[in-house]
Amino acid sequence: MGEGTRDEISGFVERFAATLADSGFPRLAARVFARLLVSESGRMTAAELAEELQASTGLGDSPAADRLTETLELIQFLKDETRAMMRRWQDRKAALRTRQTADPS
């Protein structure tokens, strides 16, 4: 990735994270979420995240390690909840279509 592109991505990540943080999202969690959102695979190791976000990996028991662990747990929770929510939406949408087909009036 070119340096200009890296700077643009970093700028987006920080702006989007700031918006999330202003909405009550924990700042580190917002930065991690935003960075994962723009990554090619949607997955990054703690070391990759630390490098991209210029943050500590929190090697061992420390407040930084606790924040990173909590952030990763939050991201996993959001991912699981979003999948479940989308399944419920698909079920609801199918039920609506079935009702509309059954009641052509």
N, C-alpha and C positions, 0 to 999 in steps of 0.2 A: 504494500500500500504506500502511495506517495506521501510525502511530508504534508503537502497541502490537504490531502484527504484526511490524514491522521488528525491534523489541526481542526478540520471541519467536524469530524466525528467527535473529537474531544469537546469542542464548543457546544455541539448539540447535546451531548451527554450532560454537561454541566448545566445548560439552560433547562433541559427537561427535568433533571434532578432537582434543580432549584424550584421549579413549578410544583413538583411532587412534594418537596419539603415544605413549601408554603401552604400546601393543602393538608399538612399534618403527617406526612410520611417521614419516617426517620431518615436523616440526611444520607448516611452511609448506605442504607437499604435502597434509597432512591438512586444513588449513583450506580450501585451494582445492578439494579433492575434496568436502568437506562443503558448501561454498557452491554448487558446481555441482550437487550432488545436489538441493538444494532450489530451484534456479532454475527458472523456468517452462519454458525451452527446453533446459536442460542445457548451454547455451553462454553464455559471457561473454567480453568482451574483457579484455585485461590491465588497461586503465584501469577498467573496471567492477569487476573483482575487487579492484583496489587500493582503489577507493572503498568497496566493501562491506566489505572486510576491514580498512580503515584501515591499509593497508600501502603501501609505496613501489612504484611501477611499475618501479623499477630502470632509469630512463632512461639507456642507455650501458653501458660495461664497468664492472661493480662486483660485489661479492659478492651484492648484492640481485638484480641482473639475472641473475646465474648461478643463484641459487636459484629465481627465478621461471621461467627457461627450463627448468631441470631438473624443476621441479614440473609444468610443462605437458607436458613429454616423458613424465613418469611417468604422468600422467593419460591421455595418448593411448595409452601402452603398456597400461595397465590396461583401457582401453576395447577395444582390439584383442584382447587376450588373453581378455577376458570373452566377446566375440562368438565367438571361435574355440572356447572352452570350451563355450559353449551349443550351437554347431553339433555338436560331438563328442557332447554329451549327447543331442541330438535323434536323431543317428545311432544311438547306443547304445540309446536307448529304442525306436526303430523296429525294431532288430535283435532286441531282447527280445520285442517283440510278435510278430514274424515267427516266432521259435522257439516261442512259446507256441501260436500258431495251427497251426503244422506238427506239433507234438507235443501232441495233445489229452489225453494220459494224465495 
